[in-house]
C-alpha cells in the first residue's frame, strides 16, 4: 500500500509537470501492484481507466455535476468516469 501511494503521488507530480507518459507508467505500475496483492487503489486519486493517465481537473480532465453524479471526462482519450455524490436516496 505504501508503494502504491508513493507511485500515485509521483504520477500526479509528473502529470502536473507535463510528463504524461511517465505519469501513465507510474499509474500502470501501481495498478499492477494492486492487482497482485488484491488491494484497492487509495481514495482520492483519480485516473482514467481507459488510458491510465492521472486525472488533474483543469489540466487534462473536465469535471461536471449532473443529477446525483459527478462526471469526469478525460481530455486525452475521451473516456468518461461517473461516480455518485449522494450516498443514499431518501425513501418516500
N, C-alpha and C positions, 0 to 999 in steps of 0.2 A: 504494500500500500504506500509506503514511503517513496519507493522508487517511482510509482505511478504519479504521485502528486508532484514530485520533482520534475519528471518528464513533461507533465502538463504545464507546469509553471514555465519551464524553458520553452515550450511550444508557443505559449502566449507571448512571451518576450520576443521570440524570433519573428512571430507574425506581426507584432507592432513595429518591428524594425524592417518590415517589408521583405523578409527572407521566408517566404511562404513554404517553399519546398522543404526546408529544414524543419519548420513547424509541423508540416504534414508527417514527416518521418518520425518526429517525437510522439505525435498522437498515435501513429501506427504502432510504434513500439509499446506504448502504454496500453493500447487495446489488446495487443498480443499477450502482455503480462497478465492483464485482467482475465483473458480467456483461459490461460494456462492455470492460473490459481483460483479461478472461479470467484473472483471478487468484482463487485460493481465499480463503475467509474466514480470518482469523487463528485460530490454535489457541487453545483455552482460553476462547473466548467462546461462550456458549450462547444461542441464540434459538429461538423457536418458528417452525417453517417454515410453520405454518398461519396464524397471526395476526401474525407478525413482531414479537412483543414480546420484549424481553430477559428471559431467564430467570434469576431470582435465587432460589436454594434457600431455602425458608422464607418468602419473600415472595409469590411468585406461581407457584412450581412445587414439585412434590413429587418427590423422588429416592428410588428404591428399588433394591435389589440383588436380582436374580433369578439363576438359574443361568447363569453366564458372561455376564450382561448387566446394564447399568445402564439402568433405565427411568426416564425423566423425563416427568412429567405436567404439562402447562400447566394452571393452575387458572383461566385466563380463557376459553380456547376448548376445553378438554378434549382438546387434541392430545397425542399420545404420541410420544416420541422414544426409540429404543432404540439403544444402542451397546455393543459388546462390550468387556470389560476383560481378556480373555485373548488374548494375541497369537496364539498358535498352539496347536493341540491336539497332545497327545503321541501319537505313533504306537505302537500296541501290537505 
